[in-house]
Amino acid sequence: MGSQPEVVVVGAGIAGASTAFHLAERGASVTLLERSTPASGPSGRSGALSHAFYFMPELSQLARDGTSFLRTMPERIGQPSDFREVGLLWGFGEALAADVERTVERVRAEGTELETLTPEQMLELAPGFTADGLAVAMWEPTAGYADPAAATAGIVTAARERGATVRLNTPIARLVANGSRVTGVETRDGERIEAGTVVLATGPWTRPLLEEIGISLPLTMERHSIMALDVPDRAREVLPFTWCDDTLVHYARPDGEHRVLIGSWAGGGTGYRHPDVPRSEVTNPDVYQGSVSDREAAWVLELMVPRAPGLADLPLGRGWACVYDMSPDDAPVIGPVAGTEGLVVVAGSSGHGFKLGPAIGEQVARLVTTGEAPLLAPFSPDRFASGS
Ligand SMILES: Cc1cc2nc3c(=O)[nH]c(=O)nc-3n(C[C@H](O)[C@H](O)[C@H](O)COP(=O)(O)OP(=O)(O)OC[C@H]3O[C@@H](n4cnc5c(N)ncnc54)[C@H](O)[C@@H]3O)c2cc1C
């Protein structure tokens, strides 16, 4: 290589790709290193539901901006994301009703069109559904889903077009540190690449890389599955919108014209488990069951059937499972680590990270080039050590 980059970004998932893109757009000299191909980790296997509604203000602002980026990628960066603006309907029980009302007001004031619905109003939008156990619903019409692999690859292409160096099939073996300063990375081929800042966006592979330089973060991994229903030409008829169900811990969306996808958020913060389903904790992100058995698919479907009884008799298609990295509070882990210079960690997105990714990249690029990104403050890796 010629001159050393100012910034090395490791990992071309949605977060690393976006960070490299936004750094290049800001004129920084940036090299993006990916051990395989873009979106070869969880980013490429994401459900890719994208919306602005979150209870935590910083999360919903990142989600709003990330979703907006995904929606407007063709005009914004000349790359496809295949965003389908089908809207998001989300049902909640009594315990969260007041929080939902408040959050809808706030998110609307922050610029996203959305409204609360009574269960009766919800049923007008979703005629085949039941409203059992629901006290309120939220409707966000500009939400939807993207093609996560195409979007991530598109952002990598756009980063390259803006001057980023992109090196695929280049796994890094370790971070290189001199005292308390990270000075670069070493690839598995033994090449050393120095950089003023290393952004480590390696998803579930992050923890051991940090531990080798003495940084311990409470990142864990969970396997999550998505089952599919084969409904040729009828997907939008069966499920016209994306759906989240807070009481029955599942989400669903149409997938183009021919499939409906359903996922469970059992595990994570929910504590919900099922004896027939493989344990979701994973210790090695390269070793987990990537397929979904009919038994597991049936279990995921059972979560949704009480809400949408018409799904019960539809034929099962082929789903998939993947691992993602979790933090103890289910919020991303982003920023420098106290006592270490030259390093920014971007990990722990805990099942939300696809929609957040484009905005996380923008904020991290801002942090690296200006030293400031207030929106990222609550996600500091140091919050675990300080107990905040
Ligand atoms: C089944 C499932 C459903 C999901 N549904 C949604 C959803 O509906 N909405 C949503 O917003 N989010 C969803 N998510 C979560 C979302 O996909 C992730 O949070 C997000 O993709 C994480 O992106 P990332 O860039 O941080 O990490 P990753 O996608 O993990 O990318 C990390 C990259 O780093 C690379 N890498 C690792 N180690 C090295 C190394 N040593 N050297 C070089 N490169 C390396 C990997 O190959 C990988 O490409 C879902 C995830 C799964 C698995």
The ligand as a MOL file (V3000), in Angstrom:
LIG
                    3D

  0  0  0     0  0            999 V3000
M  V30 BEGIN CTAB
M  V30 COUNTS 53 58 0 0 0
M  V30 BEGIN ATOM
M  V30 1 C -32.1390 -13.2710 12.1080 0
M  V30 2 C -31.8530 -11.8050 12.3150 0
M  V30 3 C -32.8740 -10.8710 12.1650 0
M  V30 4 C -32.6150 -9.5180 12.3500 0
M  V30 5 N -33.6260 -8.6140 12.1380 0
M  V30 6 C -33.3500 -7.2910 12.2100 0
M  V30 7 C -34.3590 -6.3420 11.8500 0
M  V30 8 O -35.4650 -6.6990 11.4570 0
M  V30 9 N -34.0270 -5.0120 11.9070 0
M  V30 10 C -32.8070 -4.5850 12.3210 0
M  V30 11 O -32.5840 -3.3760 12.3910 0
M  V30 12 N -31.8430 -5.4710 12.6780 0
M  V30 13 C -32.0830 -6.7900 12.6190 0
M  V30 14 N -31.1220 -7.7120 12.9350 0
M  V30 15 C -29.8650 -7.2460 13.5160 0
M  V30 16 C -28.9260 -6.7050 12.4800 0
M  V30 17 O -28.8780 -7.5490 11.3600 0
M  V30 18 C -27.5370 -6.5770 13.1050 0
M  V30 19 O -27.6490 -5.8580 14.3250 0
M  V30 20 C -26.6250 -5.7910 12.1850 0
M  V30 21 O -26.6250 -6.3570 10.8920 0
M  V30 22 C -25.2130 -5.7530 12.7400 0
M  V30 23 O -24.4040 -5.1240 11.7840 0
M  V30 24 P -22.8790 -4.8760 12.0650 0
M  V30 25 O -22.3310 -4.1610 10.8720 0
M  V30 26 O -22.6820 -4.2800 13.4060 0
M  V30 27 O -22.2130 -6.3310 12.1960 0
M  V30 28 P -22.0860 -7.6110 11.2580 0
M  V30 29 O -23.1850 -7.7300 10.2870 0
M  V30 30 O -21.8390 -8.6970 12.2350 0
M  V30 31 O -20.7610 -7.3430 10.4450 0
M  V30 32 C -19.4850 -7.5990 10.9710 0
M  V30 33 C -18.5580 -7.8480 9.8090 0
M  V30 34 O -17.2280 -7.9600 10.3070 0
M  V30 35 C -16.5570 -8.9660 9.5750 0
M  V30 36 N -15.4590 -9.4450 10.3830 0
M  V30 37 C -15.5410 -10.1780 11.5220 0
M  V30 38 N -14.3280 -10.4430 12.0030 0
M  V30 39 C -13.4290 -9.8940 11.1520 0
M  V30 40 C -12.0190 -9.8570 11.1010 0
M  V30 41 N -11.2670 -10.4580 12.0390 0
M  V30 42 N -11.4070 -9.1980 10.0710 0
M  V30 43 C -12.1630 -8.5790 9.1110 0
M  V30 44 N -13.5120 -8.6130 9.1110 0
M  V30 45 C -14.1490 -9.2560 10.1140 0
M  V30 46 C -17.6450 -10.0180 9.3380 0
M  V30 47 O -17.3220 -10.8560 8.2630 0
M  V30 48 C -18.8620 -9.1470 9.0710 0
M  V30 49 O -19.0390 -8.8680 7.6930 0
M  V30 50 C -31.3280 -9.0700 12.7200 0
M  V30 51 C -30.2920 -10.0120 12.8260 0
M  V30 52 C -30.5430 -11.3500 12.6090 0
M  V30 53 C -29.4030 -12.3230 12.6980 0
M  V30 END ATOM
M  V30 BEGIN BOND
M  V30 1 1 1 2
M  V30 2 1 2 3
M  V30 3 2 2 52
M  V30 4 2 3 4
M  V30 5 1 4 5
M  V30 6 1 4 50
M  V30 7 2 5 6
M  V30 8 1 6 7
M  V30 9 1 6 13
M  V30 10 2 7 8
M  V30 11 1 7 9
M  V30 12 1 9 10
M  V30 13 2 10 11
M  V30 14 1 10 12
M  V30 15 2 12 13
M  V30 16 1 13 14
M  V30 17 1 14 15
M  V30 18 1 14 50
M  V30 19 1 15 16
M  V30 20 1 16 17
M  V30 21 1 16 18
M  V30 22 1 18 19
M  V30 23 1 18 20
M  V30 24 1 20 21
M  V30 25 1 20 22
M  V30 26 1 22 23
M  V30 27 1 23 24
M  V30 28 2 24 25
M  V30 29 1 24 26
M  V30 30 1 24 27
M  V30 31 1 27 28
M  V30 32 2 28 29
M  V30 33 1 28 30
M  V30 34 1 28 31
M  V30 35 1 31 32
M  V30 36 1 32 33
M  V30 37 1 33 34
M  V30 38 1 33 48
M  V30 39 1 34 35
M  V30 40 1 35 36
M  V30 41 1 35 46
M  V30 42 1 36 37
M  V30 43 1 36 45
M  V30 44 2 37 38
M  V30 45 1 38 39
M  V30 46 1 39 40
M  V30 47 2 39 45
M  V30 48 1 40 41
M  V30 49 2 40 42
M  V30 50 1 42 43
M  V30 51 2 43 44
M  V30 52 1 44 45
M  V30 53 1 46 47
M  V30 54 1 46 48
M  V30 55 1 48 49
M  V30 56 2 50 51
M  V30 57 1 51 52
M  V30 58 1 52 53
M  V30 END BOND
M  V30 END CTAB
M  END
